[in-house]
Amino acid sequence: MKENLKLWVCVGKSLKPHGLKGHLKIFLETNCELLNKKIKLEEDSEIEYIIKDAKKVSNNISIISLSGINSIEKAENLSNKNILIKREDLSKEEYIIEELIDLEVFDYIDKNLLIGQIKSIENLPSPPVLNIKSKEFNDFLIPFNEQYIDKIDILQKKIFLKDWSLFLL
């Protein structure tokens, strides 16, 4: 019998094998530390894997190795599947990109300057783009990367942006 998947949240997607030793290239939608975490692949939700190694390649792309997966053939069977992690395994500083929707957006210098609210996230391969809805300014899109994101406070439901005015139309 399948475990209730609501306890598990999607943090990304497996893309394809990397190399001959069973490593997987993955796309992540989270900032969580994956090393030694248990994951499930949605389609194989009865099976849990432990991430033995994780190397970040770019903004949202990592190469991982999983317990029990040691060949390209085994890794191929895990391609193009959603990666799930137990919600309770995420720390209070870790978030999933979808959880950013509806956060209030503030300026990182003038922390009281409310810019707007995140209305949606365009999930592009590199990097995702935040759609900011603003009453005071024009609505705008801004890349979700360290160059423009100063701080994210999930508990306070706030995000602080740098150089956001460059994106106003």
N, C-alpha and C positions, 0 to 999 in steps of 0.2 A: 504494500500500500504506500502511495506517495505521501511524503511529509508535506504539511501545509507550506506552500511556497511564499506566503505573506511574511513569514519569518525571515525569508531570504530576499534580498534586494539585488537588482541588476546593477552591476558596476562597470559593465563593458561587454565586449564581444571578442571571441576568439576569431582571428582572421585566417591564418594559414600556418603550416609548419615552418620552422626556421632551422635549417641544417638537418643533419642526419640522425641526431641523438634524441629526437622527440621534443625539442623545444617548440614553443608556440609563440607566434607574434600576436599580440592582443591590442585592442583599442580600449582605453579606459575612460570612463565617465565619472571619475572620482579622484580625490587626492589621497586616498587611503594607502597605507603601507601594506603591501601584499605578502611580503615574505613570511613564511610559516603560517599563513592563514589557510583555513579550510574553505574550499569553494565547491560549488556544484555547477554543472552545465545543464541548463534548463531541460534540454531534450533527454539528458541522462540523470534526472533528478534523484535517482536512487543511489547514485555513486558520488562519493565525496573524494576530492583530491586535496593534497596539501601542496602549496607552492613552495618548492625547495629553493628556487633561485629566481630573482627578478631583476632585470636590468632595463632602465629607462633608455629608450632610443631617441625619442623626441617628446614634444609636449604631451601627447596622449597615447603614444605607442610605446609598448614595452615588450621585451622578450622574457618569457617565463619557462621554467621547467617544473613539471608536476610529478608527484610521487606515482610510481607505477608506469609512467610513460617514458620509454627509453628508446623509441625508434620512430622514424618518420612515418611508418605505416600506422602506428598507434596514434600519433599526433594528427594525421590526416582525418581520422575518425572524429576528432574533436574540433575541426574547423567550422567556422560560421555558426557558432552557438553562443547564446547569451551566458555571461559569467555571473553567477550569483554568490553572494556572501551573506552570512548571517548578520542581520541588522545589529544585533548585540555585540558583534565583533568590531564595530566601528566606534572609534573614540568620539568625544564631543567636538573635537577639532576637525574630524574627518567628515566629508560630505559627498553627496552624489550630485552631479551637475543639475539634474532635474529639481533638486531641493532648493536651488537658487531662484526658481520662479517665484515671483511676488516679494522678493527681498527689497527693502528700501535701499536706494542708491544715494550715497553721500560723497562729497568731495573729500579727498584725503588730507588736504591742508585745512580747509574750513569744515571741520567735522559736523557743524550744525547746518551746512548748506545741503538741503535735500534736493537732489537732482531729479529723482523720479523713482520708478519702480521697474524691476525686471518683469517683462510681460511674456517673453518666450526665449528659447535658446535654439539657435540654428545649429544643428549638430554636424558641422563640417569636419572633414578629417583632420585639419590642422589649421588653426585651433577652432573650437566652437565660437559662435558669435552671440553676444547678449543683445537682445532687443529691449531698449530702454524706453519706457513711456514716461513722458514728462509733461507736467502742467505749465511749468515756468519756461521751459526751453523746447525746441523742436525735438521730436522723437528721434532717436539715433541708434545705430548699431555700433558695437565696440568688441574687438577681439577679446576672448577670454584667455589672457596670458599674463605673466608676471610684469610685463612692460606697462600694462594699464590697470591691473588689479593690485591695490595696496594691501587690503585686508578683507577677510570674509569672517563675519561673526554670525554663525548659524543660529546660536541661542538667542541673540538679540535681533535676528532677522535683518541684518544690515550688511552692506558691501560698500567698500570705499574705493573710489576710482582715481587714477592719476591721468592727467592729460586728456580728460574726456572731452574738453571743449574742441579738440581737433576734429571730432567726429560730428559736430553740429553742422547742419546744412544751412 
